[in-house]
Amino acid sequence: MLNQFRSIVQWDKPEQWEIFRQFTDRGDELKNASKLILQPGQGCIFTYEGKIRSVFDHEGMYDLATDNTPFITTIKKVMNAFESEHKVGLWFYRKADIVNIRWGTRVAITYSDPQYGFPVNLRGYGNFSIRISQPAAFFTNVVAGKEHYYADDLQELFLSRIGQPISNYLANAKFSYAEIGSNIENIAKEARDRTQTVFEELGFQILDFRIEGTSFDDETFRRIAGISDTQAEMKAAQAAGLSYVDYQKMKAMRDAAGNQGAAGAGVGLLAGLNLGGMMGQPTAESKPDIKSKLMTLKGLLDGGLIDEAEFKKKKANLLNEM
């Protein structure tokens, strides 16, 4: 019994990522406590019959028997009036900054790429830091009476609020797929600024928000790769002096000839392609000279659409026309 009247209420060994903890140990210790100790960086919320009665945010040791601090006086009055310790509650909370909380998107952020014109799915990861600015609001809106509340619990809340502002910002910023990496600092700043008021209403401040890296889903990569391949083929066609349509026809015929086997494939390819037509037959409007035809033929050779033997044969035919 003597030990009960000498008991001390304090937050023993706070865990690294612990933000709130309810004092629940050792039966009558709260009812018979003689001292309350708050360490630097700690605060305490006092509830009675489901309502917040006081918030204490100054570290120190307080004598529950004699101290005249209003917060302590409130505790003493309530303790003298109740018989069951379950009517009263003390929640310790962390006043110190909580830094380097890890985050990562579980659901991809979708927005339309302005350059390619299709939706892309973006994921990100990084860290953020917070400070409890309004403990009563945080306790009411976020903790909601839980015995323990940790940084990973806050991470879920954070991600649920930060995703939409990032999506809205990307939709308006018009960053293409290739520009995301060079603009992650701007994206992080905008996301923090756009959610600051929302988090303050919940009772905490975002001190720092960082995006350390981003990635796109497999479908986005496949779409981008397809576009890149098409662009490369268009450049190859241009270098060969062909339209993209003719280039595709020639490519298809080359693949078909390759499937028939090596024997006679080159000759069949030239015959089937109607090479002269693709390179442009002389007309009243346009009559390419021998030099232009030779340059086009060289482009086909360099592009791998004809082999060396086919090149020499066609070159000889062109030179005979001179």
C-alpha positions as a Python dict, from the first residue, in 0.01 Angstrom:
ca = {
    (1, 'M'): (0, 0, 0),
    (2, 'L'): (283, 240, 87),
    (3, 'N'): (432, 197, -261),
    (4, 'Q'): (99, 290, -420),
    (5, 'F'): (101, 627, -250),
    (6, 'R'): (458, 689, -362),
    (7, 'S'): (398, 584, -724),
    (8, 'I'): (516, 794, -1017),
    (9, 'V'): (335, 839, -1346),
    (10, 'Q'): (574, 880, -1640),
    (11, 'W'): (638, 766, -1997),
    (12, 'D'): (884, 483, -1949),
    (13, 'K'): (1118, 406, -2238),
    (14, 'P'): (939, 564, -2534),
    (15, 'E'): (993, 362, -2852),
    (16, 'Q'): (1165, 524, -3148),
    (17, 'W'): (856, 568, -3366),
    (18, 'E'): (599, 596, -3089),
    (19, 'I'): (391, 915, -3103),
    (20, 'F'): (116, 853, -2842),
    (21, 'R'): (93, 610, -2550),
    (22, 'Q'): (-180, 572, -2293),
    (23, 'F'): (-75, 519, -1931),
    (24, 'T'): (-250, 191, -1846),
    (25, 'D'): (-14, -10, -1617),
    (26, 'R'): (-26, -137, -1268),
    (27, 'G'): (-385, -110, -1151),
    (28, 'D'): (-436, 164, -894),
    (29, 'E'): (-108, 343, -967),
    (30, 'L'): (-283, 622, -1155),
    (31, 'K'): (-543, 667, -881),
    (32, 'N'): (-283, 679, -604),
    (33, 'A'): (-1, 851, -797),
    (34, 'S'): (194, 1114, -610),
    (35, 'K'): (410, 1249, -890),
    (36, 'L'): (382, 1314, -1262),
    (37, 'I'): (705, 1338, -1463),
    (38, 'L'): (730, 1473, -1817),
    (39, 'Q'): (1065, 1444, -1990),
    (40, 'P'): (1191, 1703, -2241),
    (41, 'G'): (1007, 1658, -2571),
    (42, 'Q'): (702, 1502, -2402),
    (43, 'G'): (350, 1624, -2336),
    (44, 'C'): (43, 1475, -2172),
    (45, 'I'): (-331, 1477, -2241),
    (46, 'F'): (-569, 1420, -1951),
    (47, 'T'): (-919, 1283, -2017),
    (48, 'Y'): (-1211, 1218, -1786),
    (49, 'E'): (-1530, 1035, -1881),
    (50, 'G'): (-1439, 1044, -2250),
    (51, 'K'): (-1356, 1415, -2269),
    (52, 'I'): (-1027, 1603, -2285),
    (53, 'R'): (-992, 1798, -1961),
    (54, 'S'): (-639, 1937, -1996),
    (55, 'V'): (-332, 1933, -2220),
    (56, 'F'): (5, 1963, -2050),
    (57, 'D'): (307, 2049, -2264),
    (58, 'H'): (583, 2153, -2021),
    (59, 'E'): (844, 1906, -1907),
    (60, 'G'): (919, 1867, -1534),
    (61, 'M'): (820, 1680, -1219),
    (62, 'Y'): (490, 1771, -1054),
    (63, 'D'): (369, 1679, -707),
    (64, 'L'): (11, 1563, -736),
    (65, 'A'): (-44, 1623, -367),
    (66, 'T'): (65, 1986, -341),
    (67, 'D'): (127, 2139, -687),
    (68, 'N'): (-99, 2431, -778),
    (69, 'T'): (-52, 2400, -1157),
    (70, 'P'): (-405, 2417, -1310),
    (71, 'F'): (-352, 2094, -1500),
    (72, 'I'): (-245, 1908, -1187),
    (73, 'T'): (-526, 2064, -986),
    (74, 'T'): (-774, 1929, -1239),
    (75, 'I'): (-628, 1580, -1209),
    (76, 'K'): (-643, 1591, -829),
    (77, 'K'): (-1005, 1703, -824),
    (78, 'V'): (-1109, 1423, -1057),
    (79, 'M'): (-902, 1160, -874),
    (80, 'N'): (-1067, 1251, -544),
    (81, 'A'): (-1412, 1217, -702),
    (82, 'F'): (-1400, 877, -873),
    (83, 'E'): (-1376, 519, -755),
    (84, 'S'): (-1279, 340, -1079),
    (85, 'E'): (-950, 425, -1248),
    (86, 'H'): (-1114, 357, -1586),
    (87, 'K'): (-1292, 693, -1574),
    (88, 'V'): (-971, 886, -1615),
    (89, 'G'): (-698, 856, -1878),
    (90, 'L'): (-352, 995, -1938),
    (91, 'W'): (-198, 990, -2285),
    (92, 'F'): (165, 1087, -2322),
    (93, 'Y'): (261, 1226, -2661),
    (94, 'R'): (580, 1321, -2838),
    (95, 'K'): (641, 1694, -2868),
    (96, 'A'): (980, 1655, -3035),
    (97, 'D'): (1001, 1651, -3415),
    (98, 'I'): (948, 1310, -3571),
    (99, 'V'): (1190, 1291, -3861),
    (100, 'N'): (1264, 1061, -4153),
    (101, 'I'): (937, 873, -4156),
    (102, 'R'): (949, 649, -4462),
    (103, 'W'): (670, 651, -4718),
    (104, 'G'): (598, 474, -5044),
    (105, 'T'): (292, 465, -5268),
    (106, 'R'): (95, 142, -5251),
    (107, 'V'): (-145, 254, -5523),
    (108, 'A'): (3, 415, -5834),
    (109, 'I'): (-71, 782, -5905),
    (110, 'T'): (-231, 803, -6250),
    (111, 'Y'): (-215, 1107, -6477),
    (112, 'S'): (-218, 1171, -6852),
    (113, 'D'): (121, 1222, -7013),
    (114, 'P'): (101, 1547, -7213),
    (115, 'Q'): (359, 1441, -7472),
    (116, 'Y'): (245, 1086, -7545),
    (117, 'G'): (-126, 1135, -7477),
    (118, 'F'): (-196, 825, -7270),
    (119, 'P'): (-234, 766, -6893),
    (120, 'V'): (79, 669, -6701),
    (121, 'N'): (98, 510, -6357),
    (122, 'L'): (361, 663, -6130),
    (123, 'R'): (492, 531, -5799),
    (124, 'G'): (720, 713, -5558),
    (125, 'Y'): (902, 674, -5228),
    (126, 'G'): (1087, 897, -4984),
    (127, 'N'): (1056, 1036, -4631),
    (128, 'F'): (881, 1311, -4437),
    (129, 'S'): (906, 1478, -4096),
    (130, 'I'): (629, 1612, -3872),
    (131, 'R'): (561, 1795, -3547),
    (132, 'I'): (248, 1765, -3332),
    (133, 'S'): (124, 2125, -3336),
    (134, 'Q'): (-223, 2081, -3187),
    (135, 'P'): (-216, 1777, -2957),
    (136, 'A'): (-587, 1792, -2867),
    (137, 'A'): (-687, 1802, -3236),
    (138, 'F'): (-442, 1523, -3322),
    (139, 'F'): (-570, 1311, -3032),
    (140, 'T'): (-934, 1365, -3133),
    (141, 'N'): (-901, 1338, -3513),
    (142, 'V'): (-620, 1087, -3552),
    (143, 'V'): (-540, 885, -3239),
    (144, 'A'): (-906, 846, -3142),
    (145, 'G'): (-837, 686, -2806),
    (146, 'K'): (-593, 415, -2917),
    (147, 'E'): (-355, 293, -2649),
    (148, 'H'): (-60, 332, -2886),
    (149, 'Y'): (-7, 533, -3202),
    (150, 'Y'): (307, 496, -3414),
    (151, 'A'): (466, 666, -3712),
    (152, 'D'): (363, 383, -3944),
    (153, 'D'): (0, 449, -3845),
    (154, 'L'): (52, 810, -3947),
    (155, 'Q'): (208, 694, -4276),
    (156, 'E'): (-124, 545, -4385),
    (157, 'L'): (-303, 873, -4313),
    (158, 'F'): (-32, 1073, -4486),
    (159, 'L'): (-45, 868, -4807),
    (160, 'S'): (-423, 886, -4822),
    (161, 'R'): (-403, 1266, -4826),
    (162, 'I'): (-89, 1331, -5033),
    (163, 'G'): (-172, 1124, -5344),
    (164, 'Q'): (-449, 1338, -5492),
    (165, 'P'): (-258, 1671, -5470),
    (166, 'I'): (39, 1511, -5647),
    (167, 'S'): (-191, 1377, -5919),
    (168, 'N'): (-359, 1716, -5964),
    (169, 'Y'): (-26, 1895, -5978),
    (170, 'L'): (116, 1656, -6240),
    (171, 'A'): (-197, 1697, -6452),
    (172, 'N'): (-148, 2075, -6458),
    (173, 'A'): (233, 2087, -6467),
    (174, 'K'): (244, 1900, -6803),
    (175, 'F'): (557, 1702, -6719),
    (176, 'S'): (621, 1426, -6969),
    (177, 'Y'): (733, 1078, -6874),
    (178, 'A'): (1097, 1173, -6928),
    (179, 'E'): (1077, 1494, -6719),
    (180, 'I'): (956, 1347, -6388),
    (181, 'G'): (1302, 1265, -6255),
    (182, 'S'): (1435, 1618, -6301),
    (183, 'N'): (1132, 1775, -6131),
    (184, 'I'): (1086, 1565, -5817),
    (185, 'E'): (1188, 1856, -5591),
    (186, 'N'): (918, 2076, -5744),
    (187, 'I'): (662, 1797, -5714),
    (188, 'A'): (749, 1743, -5347),
    (189, 'K'): (727, 2114, -5266),
    (190, 'E'): (392, 2154, -5437),
    (191, 'A'): (251, 1844, -5265),
    (192, 'R'): (363, 1971, -4923),
    (193, 'D'): (225, 2321, -4982),
    (194, 'R'): (-108, 2191, -5108),
    (195, 'T'): (-163, 1961, -4808),
    (196, 'Q'): (-26, 2182, -4531),
    (197, 'T'): (-369, 2317, -4433),
    (198, 'V'): (-525, 1971, -4438),
    (199, 'F'): (-265, 1830, -4199),
    (200, 'E'): (-274, 2134, -3971),
    (201, 'E'): (-647, 2080, -3925),
    (202, 'L'): (-567, 1725, -3814),
    (203, 'G'): (-322, 1861, -3557),
    (204, 'F'): (28, 1830, -3706),
    (205, 'Q'): (269, 2013, -3934),
    (206, 'I'): (467, 1874, -4226),
    (207, 'L'): (820, 1997, -4164),
    (208, 'D'): (978, 1825, -4460),
    (209, 'F'): (860, 1608, -4748),
    (210, 'R'): (1103, 1441, -4984),
    (211, 'I'): (1064, 1227, -5294),
    (212, 'E'): (1377, 1016, -5325),
    (213, 'G'): (1280, 819, -5633),
    (214, 'T'): (1002, 734, -5877),
    (215, 'S'): (911, 445, -6105),
    (216, 'F'): (648, 365, -6366),
    (217, 'D'): (449, 46, -6407),
    (218, 'D'): (526, -220, -6671),
    (219, 'E'): (239, -111, -6896),
    (220, 'T'): (378, 243, -6913),
    (221, 'F'): (725, 110, -6998),
    (222, 'R'): (579, -107, -7278),
    (223, 'R'): (393, 189, -7426),
    (224, 'I'): (699, 414, -7413),
    (225, 'A'): (917, 142, -7568),
    (226, 'G'): (669, 98, -7854),
    (227, 'I'): (671, 472, -7923),
    (228, 'S'): (1051, 483, -7913),
    (229, 'D'): (1075, 194, -8161),
    (230, 'T'): (833, 367, -8398),
    (231, 'Q'): (1028, 694, -8379),
    (232, 'A'): (1351, 508, -8455),
    (233, 'E'): (1195, 340, -8757),
    (234, 'M'): (1065, 672, -8888),
    (235, 'K'): (1417, 815, -8870),
    (236, 'A'): (1554, 509, -9049),
    (237, 'A'): (1295, 549, -9324),
    (238, 'Q'): (1383, 916, -9359),
    (239, 'A'): (1753, 831, -9386),
    (240, 'A'): (1672, 578, -9658),
    (241, 'G'): (1465, 829, -9852),
    (242, 'L'): (1141, 632, -9798),
    (243, 'S'): (804, 715, -9656),
    (244, 'Y'): (724, 539, -9329),
    (245, 'V'): (453, 334, -9505),
    (246, 'D'): (697, 212, -9771),
    (247, 'Y'): (953, 140, -9500),
    (248, 'Q'): (703, -82, -9319),
    (249, 'K'): (616, -263, -9641),
    (250, 'M'): (982, -327, -9711),
    (251, 'K'): (1039, -448, -9357),
    (252, 'A'): (744, -687, -9380),
    (253, 'M'): (868, -829, -9712),
    (254, 'R'): (1218, -868, -9569),
    (255, 'D'): (1083, -1064, -9272),
    (256, 'A'): (871, -1279, -9502),
    (257, 'A'): (1169, -1352, -9725),
    (258, 'G'): (1376, -1441, -9423),
    (259, 'N'): (1116, -1693, -9315),
    (260, 'Q'): (1137, -1867, -9655),
    (261, 'G'): (1501, -1957, -9598),
    (262, 'A'): (1828, -1817, -9716),
    (263, 'A'): (1823, -1967, -10066),
    (264, 'G'): (1694, -1715, -10312),
    (265, 'A'): (1561, -1490, -10039),
    (266, 'G'): (1742, -1179, -10156),
    (267, 'V'): (1626, -1209, -10515),
    (268, 'G'): (1269, -1276, -10405),
    (269, 'L'): (1280, -979, -10176),
    (270, 'L'): (1384, -738, -10449),
    (271, 'A'): (1123, -873, -10686),
    (272, 'G'): (841, -862, -10434),
    (273, 'L'): (919, -516, -10310),
    (274, 'N'): (900, -348, -10648),
    (275, 'L'): (1203, -153, -10535),
    (276, 'G'): (1193, 86, -10821),
    (277, 'G'): (836, 187, -10736),
    (278, 'M'): (917, 244, -10371),
    (279, 'M'): (1219, 450, -10455),
    (280, 'G'): (1007, 657, -10690),
    (281, 'Q'): (965, 601, -11064),
    (282, 'P'): (1039, 903, -11280),
    (283, 'T'): (723, 1103, -11354),
    (284, 'A'): (644, 1426, -11526),
    (285, 'E'): (651, 1599, -11190),
    (286, 'S'): (958, 1427, -11044),
    (287, 'K'): (1241, 1245, -11219),
    (288, 'P'): (1511, 1157, -10969),
    (289, 'D'): (1860, 1137, -11118),
    (290, 'I'): (2095, 843, -11089),
    (291, 'K'): (2279, 1001, -10795),
    (292, 'S'): (1960, 1024, -10586),
    (293, 'K'): (1875, 664, -10666),
    (294, 'L'): (2222, 550, -10563),
    (295, 'M'): (2196, 743, -10235),
    (296, 'T'): (1859, 585, -10162),
    (297, 'L'): (2000, 242, -10245),
    (298, 'K'): (2290, 304, -10006),
    (299, 'G'): (2039, 397, -9735),
    (300, 'L'): (1864, 62, -9783),
    (301, 'L'): (2196, -118, -9748),
    (302, 'D'): (2289, 76, -9433),
    (303, 'G'): (1945, 10, -9288),
    (304, 'G'): (1988, -365, -9331),
    (305, 'L'): (1699, -395, -9574),
    (306, 'I'): (1916, -536, -9854),
    (307, 'D'): (2245, -720, -9843),
    (308, 'E'): (2574, -639, -10013),
    (309, 'A'): (2509, -862, -10316),
    (310, 'E'): (2168, -706, -10379),
    (311, 'F'): (2319, -360, -10342),
    (312, 'K'): (2592, -430, -10601),
    (313, 'K'): (2346, -580, -10848),
    (314, 'K'): (2104, -289, -10829),
    (315, 'K'): (2389, -40, -10837),
    (316, 'A'): (2520, -196, -11156),
    (317, 'N'): (2172, -171, -11315),
    (318, 'L'): (2147, 197, -11222),
    (319, 'L'): (2492, 273, -11360),
    (320, 'N'): (2401, 99, -11686),
    (321, 'E'): (2117, 350, -11725),
    (322, 'M'): (2364, 636, -11751),
}
